[in-house]
């Protein structure tokens, strides 16, 4: 059965195939151990949604949407993939995670020391790729995303200790942790075809709105809104305060709030406590509120997208937005 992403990819199928080859080349190294690990990383790549956002945005804002894309668009997509992969490798070390997307993580196979060095190597390859071609504008965009990603993670860790996250703080965290990366994809796509600063900023804002909707969808998986996806209750077990729970707590009485926060703080080994939190959120309308918020961000993203002329790439971007919030995992 054809994957829904196959038809979305149609206007950029040639670019995606070319990117695959170029990205593999950018990962090659003379150090045998490193080359082996790079090969492993390339083989376990995901759906390639990030390069798709780069190429589709580049085509949408380009003067000639059907023309040949600049080499800068490919370098921009590779830069994002290299720096993002570096952050994932480091994340797995920080989280002591042995799996990513059903595969063993780098730290599980080669231990933490090597994983940290591999992350550093990927970071330096990304920087080198940009500097070799004087892609300072692209580097500036991606560097901002990596900085925000780190700040968002640290803000979440700081707040998780006290479980006192407000909606505003939650939106700050997901804007930095998730939305900044998709925003960098769309901004890089626009910048790579020589778009004006105003157009690049509009493209960035469009990606940010998509990223916000994407993360709220991810938070909803925690409540078993789909049969597949991440394990139900994993955010609660990890004491992560997500939008459905934050909203539900805002509606609760003081005594109920205390009981729920106690269950979140002390859920280790208590599946019934996690289930109680899930039931409380569902009963309090937390899921409905999160769905409405996600749909608002999607609509805001579509409004920005529709400011650009109609084209096959714009239609695919619209389908990609809907895919990100209708996906089942």
C-alpha positions as CSV (number, residue, x, y, z in Angstrom):
1,X,0.0,0.0,0.0
2,X,1.4,3.4,-0.9
3,X,2.3,5.6,2.0
4,X,0.5,9.0,2.1
5,X,3.9,10.7,2.0
6,X,4.6,9.2,-1.4
7,X,2.0,11.4,-3.1
8,X,3.0,14.5,-1.0
9,X,6.6,14.0,-2.2
10,X,5.6,13.9,-5.9
11,X,6.6,17.5,-6.9
12,X,10.0,17.0,-5.3
13,X,10.6,13.3,-5.9
14,X,13.8,14.0,-8.0
15,X,15.2,16.3,-5.3
16,X,14.5,13.8,-2.6
17,X,16.4,11.1,-4.6
18,X,19.3,13.5,-5.2
19,X,19.4,14.5,-1.6
20,X,19.6,10.9,-0.5
21,X,22.9,10.5,-2.5
22,X,24.3,13.8,-1.4
23,X,23.5,13.3,2.3
24,X,25.3,9.9,2.2
25,X,28.3,11.5,0.7
26,X,28.3,14.2,3.4
27,X,28.5,11.5,6.0
28,X,31.6,9.7,4.6
29,X,34.8,9.6,6.6
30,X,38.2,7.9,6.6
31,X,37.9,6.7,10.2
32,X,36.6,3.2,10.0
33,X,34.6,3.1,13.2
34,X,33.0,6.5,12.4
35,X,32.2,5.4,8.9
36,X,30.5,2.3,10.3
37,X,28.4,4.4,12.7
38,X,27.5,6.9,9.9
39,X,26.3,4.0,7.7
40,X,24.1,2.8,10.6
41,X,22.6,6.3,11.1
42,X,21.8,6.7,7.3
43,X,20.2,3.2,7.2
44,X,17.8,4.0,10.1
45,X,16.6,7.4,8.8
46,X,12.9,8.2,9.4
47,X,10.3,9.6,7.0
48,X,12.5,12.4,5.8
49,X,9.9,15.0,6.7
50,X,12.5,17.7,7.3
51,X,14.1,17.7,3.8
52,X,10.5,17.6,2.4
53,X,9.7,20.8,4.2
54,X,12.9,22.4,2.9
55,X,12.3,21.5,-0.8
56,X,8.5,22.1,-0.8
57,X,9.0,25.5,0.8
58,X,11.8,26.4,-1.7
59,X,9.5,25.4,-4.6
60,X,6.5,27.3,-3.2
61,X,8.4,30.6,-2.8
62,X,10.7,30.3,-5.8
63,X,10.1,32.7,-8.8
64,X,9.7,29.6,-10.9
65,X,8.0,26.8,-8.8
66,X,8.7,24.2,-11.5
67,X,12.3,25.2,-12.2
68,X,15.5,23.5,-11.0
69,X,16.3,24.1,-7.3
70,X,19.6,25.7,-6.3
71,X,22.4,23.6,-4.8
72,X,21.9,25.8,-1.7
73,X,18.6,24.1,-1.1
74,X,20.3,20.7,-0.9
75,X,23.0,22.0,1.4
76,X,20.4,23.6,3.6
77,X,18.5,20.3,3.9
78,X,21.7,18.4,4.7
79,X,22.8,21.0,7.2
80,X,19.5,20.6,9.1
81,X,19.7,16.8,9.0
82,X,23.3,16.8,10.2
83,X,22.7,19.2,13.1
84,X,19.4,17.6,14.0
85,X,20.9,14.1,14.0
86,X,23.7,15.4,16.3
87,X,21.1,16.7,18.8
88,X,19.2,13.3,18.7
89,X,22.4,11.3,19.3
90,X,23.2,13.6,22.3
91,X,19.6,13.4,23.5
92,X,19.7,9.6,23.7
93,X,22.8,9.9,25.9
94,X,21.1,12.5,28.2
95,X,17.9,10.4,28.4
96,X,19.9,7.1,28.8
97,X,17.7,5.8,26.0
98,X,18.5,2.5,24.3
99,X,16.1,2.8,21.4
100,X,15.2,5.4,18.7
101,X,12.4,4.6,16.2
102,X,12.6,0.9,17.0
103,X,16.4,0.7,16.4
104,X,19.2,0.6,19.0
105,X,20.5,4.0,19.8
106,X,24.2,4.9,19.1
107,X,24.9,4.9,22.9
108,X,23.3,1.5,23.3
109,X,25.5,-0.1,20.6
110,X,28.8,1.9,21.1
111,X,28.5,3.4,24.6
112,X,28.1,7.0,25.7
113,X,31.7,8.3,25.1
114,X,31.5,7.3,21.4
115,X,27.9,8.6,21.1
116,X,28.9,12.1,22.4
117,X,31.9,12.2,20.0
118,X,29.7,11.1,17.1
119,X,27.3,13.9,17.9
120,X,30.2,16.4,18.0
121,X,31.4,15.0,14.6
122,X,27.9,15.5,13.0
123,X,27.8,19.0,14.3
124,X,31.2,19.8,12.9
125,X,30.3,18.3,9.5
126,X,27.2,20.5,9.3
127,X,29.3,23.6,10.2
128,X,31.9,22.6,7.6
129,X,29.3,22.1,4.9
130,X,27.9,25.6,5.4
131,X,31.3,27.3,5.7
132,X,32.8,25.7,2.7
133,X,30.1,27.3,0.5
134,X,29.7,30.6,2.5
135,X,26.2,29.7,3.4
136,X,26.2,32.1,6.3
137,X,22.5,33.0,6.0
138,X,21.5,29.3,6.2
139,X,23.9,28.7,9.1
140,X,22.4,31.6,11.0
141,X,18.9,30.1,10.6
142,X,19.9,26.6,11.7
143,X,22.1,27.8,14.5
144,X,19.1,29.7,16.0
145,X,17.1,26.5,15.9
146,X,19.8,24.4,17.7
147,X,20.2,27.1,20.4
148,X,16.5,27.2,21.0
149,X,16.3,23.4,21.0
150,X,18.8,23.3,23.9
151,X,17.2,26.1,25.8
152,X,13.8,24.4,25.4
153,X,15.1,21.1,26.8
154,X,16.7,22.9,29.8
155,X,13.6,24.9,30.5
156,X,11.5,21.7,30.5
157,X,14.0,20.0,32.8
158,X,13.9,23.0,35.2
159,X,10.1,23.1,35.2
160,X,9.6,19.4,35.5
161,X,11.2,19.4,38.9
162,X,8.4,21.6,40.3
163,X,5.5,20.7,38.0
164,X,4.4,24.3,37.9
165,X,4.1,24.8,34.2
166,X,1.6,27.3,32.9
167,X,0.2,27.2,29.4
168,X,2.5,30.1,28.4
169,X,5.6,28.3,29.6
170,X,4.4,25.1,27.9
171,X,4.1,27.0,24.6
172,X,7.5,28.5,25.1
173,X,9.0,25.0,25.6
174,X,7.4,23.5,22.5
175,X,8.1,26.5,20.4
176,X,11.8,26.0,21.2
177,X,12.0,22.3,21.4
178,X,10.0,21.2,18.4
179,X,8.6,24.2,16.4
180,X,12.1,25.9,16.0
181,X,13.3,22.9,13.9
182,X,10.4,22.9,11.5
183,X,10.6,26.7,11.3
184,X,14.3,26.4,10.4
185,X,13.4,23.9,7.6
186,X,10.9,26.3,6.0
187,X,13.1,29.4,6.5
188,X,16.1,27.6,5.0
189,X,13.9,26.5,2.0
190,X,12.9,30.1,1.4
191,X,16.4,31.6,2.0
192,X,18.1,29.0,-0.3
193,X,16.2,30.3,-3.4
194,X,17.1,33.9,-2.6
195,X,13.8,35.0,-1.1
196,X,13.6,38.4,0.6
197,X,14.0,38.8,4.4
198,X,10.2,39.3,4.7
199,X,9.4,36.2,2.8
200,X,12.0,34.1,4.8
201,X,10.4,35.4,8.0
202,X,6.9,34.5,6.7
203,X,8.1,31.0,5.8
204,X,9.7,30.7,9.2
205,X,6.5,31.7,11.0
206,X,4.6,29.2,8.8
207,X,6.9,26.4,9.9
208,X,6.7,27.4,13.6
209,X,2.9,27.1,13.5
210,X,3.1,23.7,11.9
211,X,5.7,22.7,14.6
212,X,3.4,23.8,17.4
213,X,0.5,21.7,15.9
214,X,2.8,18.8,15.4
215,X,4.0,18.7,19.1
216,X,0.4,19.0,20.5
217,X,-0.5,16.0,18.3
218,X,2.4,14.2,19.9
219,X,1.2,15.1,23.4
220,X,-2.2,13.6,22.5
221,X,-0.7,10.2,21.8
222,X,0.1,10.0,25.5
223,X,-3.6,9.6,26.2
224,X,-4.2,6.7,23.8
225,X,-5.9,8.8,21.2
226,X,-4.5,6.3,18.7
227,X,-3.8,2.6,19.1
228,X,-0.3,3.0,17.8
229,X,2.3,5.7,18.4
230,X,4.4,6.1,21.5
231,X,3.5,4.1,24.6
232,X,0.4,5.5,26.4
233,X,1.3,7.4,29.5
234,X,5.0,7.8,28.8
235,X,4.9,11.6,29.3
236,X,3.1,11.2,32.6
237,X,5.7,8.6,33.7
238,X,8.5,11.0,32.8
239,X,6.7,13.8,34.7
240,X,6.3,15.9,31.6
241,X,3.5,18.5,31.8
242,X,1.7,18.6,28.5
243,X,-1.2,20.7,27.3
244,X,-4.1,18.3,28.0
245,X,-2.9,17.9,31.6
246,X,-2.1,21.6,32.2
247,X,-5.6,22.6,31.0
248,X,-7.3,19.8,33.1
249,X,-5.4,21.0,36.2
250,X,-6.6,24.6,35.6
251,X,-10.2,23.4,35.8
252,X,-9.7,21.3,38.9
253,X,-10.4,22.1,42.6
254,X,-7.5,22.6,44.9
255,X,-7.9,19.2,46.5
256,X,-8.2,17.4,43.1
257,X,-5.2,19.2,41.8
258,X,-3.1,18.0,44.8
259,X,-4.2,14.4,44.2
260,X,-3.3,14.5,40.5
261,X,0.1,16.2,41.1
262,X,0.8,13.6,43.8
263,X,0.1,10.8,41.2
264,X,2.3,12.4,38.6
265,X,5.2,12.9,41.1
266,X,4.9,9.4,42.6
267,X,3.9,7.1,39.7
268,X,7.1,5.0,39.5
269,X,5.9,1.4,39.3
270,X,2.2,2.4,39.8
271,X,0.4,1.9,36.5
272,X,-2.9,2.6,38.3
273,X,-1.7,6.1,39.2
274,X,-0.8,6.9,35.6
275,X,-4.2,5.6,34.5
276,X,-5.9,7.8,37.1
277,X,-4.2,10.9,35.6
278,X,-5.3,9.8,32.1
279,X,-8.9,9.4,33.2
280,X,-8.9,12.7,35.0
281,X,-7.6,14.6,31.9
282,X,-10.2,12.9,29.7
283,X,-13.0,13.7,32.1
284,X,-11.9,17.4,32.5
285,X,-12.0,18.1,28.7
286,X,-8.2,18.3,28.4
287,X,-8.1,16.3,25.2
288,X,-10.8,18.4,23.5
289,X,-9.0,21.6,24.4
290,X,-5.7,20.3,23.1
291,X,-7.3,19.2,19.8
292,X,-8.9,22.7,19.4
293,X,-5.6,24.4,20.1
294,X,-3.8,22.1,17.6
295,X,-6.4,22.9,14.9
296,X,-6.0,26.6,15.6
297,X,-2.2,26.4,14.9
298,X,-2.9,24.4,11.8
299,X,-5.4,27.0,10.5
300,X,-2.9,29.8,11.2
301,X,-0.2,27.9,9.3
302,X,-2.6,27.4,6.3
303,X,-3.5,31.1,6.3
304,X,0.2,32.0,5.9
305,X,0.7,29.3,3.3
306,X,-2.2,30.6,1.2
307,X,-0.5,34.0,0.9
308,X,1.9,32.3,-1.6
309,X,0.8,31.6,-5.2
310,X,-1.0,28.3,-5.9
311,X,1.4,25.5,-7.2
312,X,1.8,21.7,-6.9
313,X,4.4,22.3,-4.1
314,X,2.0,24.5,-2.1
315,X,-0.7,21.8,-2.5
316,X,1.8,19.2,-1.2
317,X,2.8,21.5,1.8
318,X,-0.9,21.7,2.7
319,X,-1.2,17.9,2.5
320,X,2.0,17.6,4.6
321,X,0.5,19.8,7.4
322,X,-2.7,17.7,7.4
323,X,-0.5,14.6,7.5
324,X,1.4,15.8,10.5
325,X,-1.8,16.3,12.6
326,X,-3.7,13.3,11.3
327,X,-0.9,10.8,11.6
328,X,-1.4,7.8,13.8
329,X,2.2,7.6,15.1
